[in-house]
Amino acid sequence: MNEGTENPVPVLNVTREGAVATIRIDRPPANAVDPAMIEEFLTVLAPLADDPAVRCVVLTGTGRFFVAGADIAVMRDLSDANQAKMRRWIDVQRALERAPKPVVAAMNGHALGGGAELSLACDLRILADNASFGFPEMALGLFPGAGGSQRLPRLVGPHLAKRLMIDGVRLSARRALELGLVDVVVPQEEFAETVAATARTLAAKPTAAIALLKRVVDEGYGLPIEEALAREEKGVQELMRSADAAEGLQAFLDKRPPEFTGR
Ligand SMILES: CCCCCCCCCCCCC[C@H](O)CC(=O)SCCNC(=O)CCNC(=O)[C@H](O)C(C)(C)COP(=O)(O)OP(=O)(O)OC[C@H]1O[C@@H](n2cnc3c(N)ncnc32)[C@H](O)[C@@H]1OP(=O)(O)O
């Protein structure tokens, strides 16, 4: 039985460059997801989410793959215990959505199945132009059941979401962009620098405002409008007490660029 629970070496490499933290996934040959990777993700994400000096988190992969989805060998022999461990991929996604800072899916290569599902929980999706994106689970007798069946309809609407998950096609980067599944497509040779520049720009923004915006959108979406507006009001009250709100408003009046500290 392939338990898929022990990776001999860590598969996540975390690096810091100023206020940007990068989590690089390196589990050959395809960065497929197994329980050990999921536990590593939960372990590395917590301190990055909590550290106010980290103002942008980038997820990326190695080689031809961002994340090729769940490890199919693990899925084939999925014990109840392993299914519970694998479903913590949902907890990884919620940690990304709730991180009080911008999270970028820098998809260097194929982003498929659980890998594409991971990216749906991120705030910005950048895809290399030679990479594919899609939800091929149907060919395996599955459907995208690690968040995809719920986040994809929220992104593109239920009809197109069902079509993409029933067809299970691997989309070209251009087509993924056309359908609004990713935000930016970048030539492979410019990918690393574009991601770094984007992350630096995001890290210089008022991080507290981004954190509050993520929270009010996440909490309010789908609520009746009155309840949603109440969540917004709560966020605004916190926002107006932030140092960056004071700085941003004053900088405009001073006719100078703001210098946000993220607080
Ligand atoms: C994500 C965790 C959630 C789990 C929740 C569990 C409980 C609930 C269960 C249902 C929920 C579903 C959750 C999720 O949606 C399910 C999935 O993600 S299923 C997997 C979806 N992904 C795929 O189907 C992609 C499979 N790969 C391919 O089609 C091809 O590799 C490719 C992308 C078209 C590239 O093709 P090639 O260029 O020819 O390269 P290879 O095919 O030779 O691949 C190279 C090498 O990598 C191995 N590999 C590729 N993908 C996977 C994979 N997903 N798992 C394991 N191994 C993979 C491939 O076998 C080759 O290995 P080698 O032969 O070189 O040893």
The ligand as a MOL file (V3000), in Angstrom:
LIG
                    3D

  0  0  0     0  0            999 V3000
M  V30 BEGIN CTAB
M  V30 COUNTS 66 68 0 0 0
M  V30 BEGIN ATOM
M  V30 1 C -4.4520 17.4170 -4.1950 0
M  V30 2 C -4.7620 16.7000 -2.9310 0
M  V30 3 C -6.2280 16.5490 -2.6860 0
M  V30 4 C -6.5990 15.1930 -2.3070 0
M  V30 5 C -7.9290 14.9910 -1.6610 0
M  V30 6 C -8.1200 13.4960 -1.4370 0
M  V30 7 C -9.4740 13.1360 -0.9880 0
M  V30 8 C -10.4900 13.3760 -2.0320 0
M  V30 9 C -10.1560 12.6750 -3.3490 0
M  V30 10 C -10.8790 13.2670 -4.5110 0
M  V30 11 C -10.5110 14.7270 -4.6460 0
M  V30 12 C -9.6340 14.9930 -5.8590 0
M  V30 13 C -8.4900 15.9100 -5.4900 0
M  V30 14 C -7.7060 16.3220 -6.7100 0
M  V30 15 O -8.5400 17.1220 -7.5070 0
M  V30 16 C -7.2820 15.0840 -7.4920 0
M  V30 17 C -6.1000 15.2460 -8.3780 0
M  V30 18 O -5.3790 16.2090 -8.3800 0
M  V30 19 S -5.8850 13.8620 -9.3540 0
M  V30 20 C -4.4400 14.2490 -10.3520 0
M  V30 21 C -4.7480 15.2440 -11.4200 0
M  V30 22 N -3.5770 15.4320 -12.2760 0
M  V30 23 C -3.3970 14.7480 -13.4500 0
M  V30 24 O -4.2340 13.9810 -13.8550 0
M  V30 25 C -2.1210 15.0260 -14.2280 0
M  V30 26 C -1.4010 13.7060 -14.5150 0
M  V30 27 N -0.2120 13.9390 -15.3190 0
M  V30 28 C -0.2730 14.0040 -16.6820 0
M  V30 29 O -1.3200 13.9580 -17.2960 0
M  V30 30 C 1.0430 14.1770 -17.4090 0
M  V30 31 O 2.0890 14.0070 -16.4760 0
M  V30 32 C 1.2060 15.5410 -18.0950 0
M  V30 33 C 0.9470 16.6610 -17.1150 0
M  V30 34 C 0.2650 15.6340 -19.2830 0
M  V30 35 C 2.6470 15.6670 -18.6010 0
M  V30 36 O 2.8920 14.5360 -19.4520 0
M  V30 37 P 4.4130 14.2070 -19.8520 0
M  V30 38 O 5.1090 15.4390 -20.2490 0
M  V30 39 O 4.3350 13.0670 -20.7920 0
M  V30 40 O 5.0790 13.7290 -18.5030 0
M  V30 41 P 4.7890 12.3430 -17.7380 0
M  V30 42 O 3.3400 12.0110 -17.8000 0
M  V30 43 O 5.7660 11.3220 -18.2000 0
M  V30 44 O 5.0930 12.7610 -16.2370 0
M  V30 45 C 6.4210 12.8730 -15.7790 0
M  V30 46 C 6.5310 12.0030 -14.5390 0
M  V30 47 O 5.6600 12.5790 -13.5130 0
M  V30 48 C 4.7190 11.5940 -13.1220 0
M  V30 49 N 3.4490 12.2470 -12.7870 0
M  V30 50 C 2.8310 13.2170 -13.4990 0
M  V30 51 N 1.7040 13.6060 -12.8790 0
M  V30 52 C 1.6040 12.8560 -11.7380 0
M  V30 53 C 0.6600 12.7850 -10.6670 0
M  V30 54 N -0.4060 13.6000 -10.6000 0
M  V30 55 N 0.8600 11.8810 -9.6870 0
M  V30 56 C 1.9490 11.0690 -9.7220 0
M  V30 57 N 2.9080 11.0800 -10.6980 0
M  V30 58 C 2.7040 11.9790 -11.6950 0
M  V30 59 C 4.6030 10.6410 -14.2800 0
M  V30 60 O 4.1050 9.4150 -13.8520 0
M  V30 61 C 6.0410 10.5700 -14.7410 0
M  V30 62 O 6.7410 9.7670 -13.8180 0
M  V30 63 P 7.9000 8.7850 -14.3480 0
M  V30 64 O 7.2360 7.8740 -15.3330 0
M  V30 65 O 8.9120 9.7070 -15.0010 0
M  V30 66 O 8.4020 8.0980 -13.1180 0
M  V30 END ATOM
M  V30 BEGIN BOND
M  V30 1 1 1 2
M  V30 2 1 2 3
M  V30 3 1 3 4
M  V30 4 1 4 5
M  V30 5 1 5 6
M  V30 6 1 6 7
M  V30 7 1 7 8
M  V30 8 1 8 9
M  V30 9 1 9 10
M  V30 10 1 10 11
M  V30 11 1 11 12
M  V30 12 1 12 13
M  V30 13 1 13 14
M  V30 14 1 14 15
M  V30 15 1 14 16
M  V30 16 1 16 17
M  V30 17 2 17 18
M  V30 18 1 17 19
M  V30 19 1 19 20
M  V30 20 1 20 21
M  V30 21 1 21 22
M  V30 22 1 22 23
M  V30 23 2 23 24
M  V30 24 1 23 25
M  V30 25 1 25 26
M  V30 26 1 26 27
M  V30 27 1 27 28
M  V30 28 2 28 29
M  V30 29 1 28 30
M  V30 30 1 30 31
M  V30 31 1 30 32
M  V30 32 1 32 33
M  V30 33 1 32 34
M  V30 34 1 32 35
M  V30 35 1 35 36
M  V30 36 1 36 37
M  V30 37 2 37 38
M  V30 38 1 37 39
M  V30 39 1 37 40
M  V30 40 1 40 41
M  V30 41 2 41 42
M  V30 42 1 41 43
M  V30 43 1 41 44
M  V30 44 1 44 45
M  V30 45 1 45 46
M  V30 46 1 46 47
M  V30 47 1 46 61
M  V30 48 1 47 48
M  V30 49 1 48 49
M  V30 50 1 48 59
M  V30 51 1 49 50
M  V30 52 1 49 58
M  V30 53 2 50 51
M  V30 54 1 51 52
M  V30 55 1 52 53
M  V30 56 2 52 58
M  V30 57 1 53 54
M  V30 58 2 53 55
M  V30 59 1 55 56
M  V30 60 2 56 57
M  V30 61 1 57 58
M  V30 62 1 59 60
M  V30 63 1 59 61
M  V30 64 1 61 62
M  V30 65 1 62 63
M  V30 66 2 63 64
M  V30 67 1 63 65
M  V30 68 1 63 66
M  V30 END BOND
M  V30 END CTAB
M  END
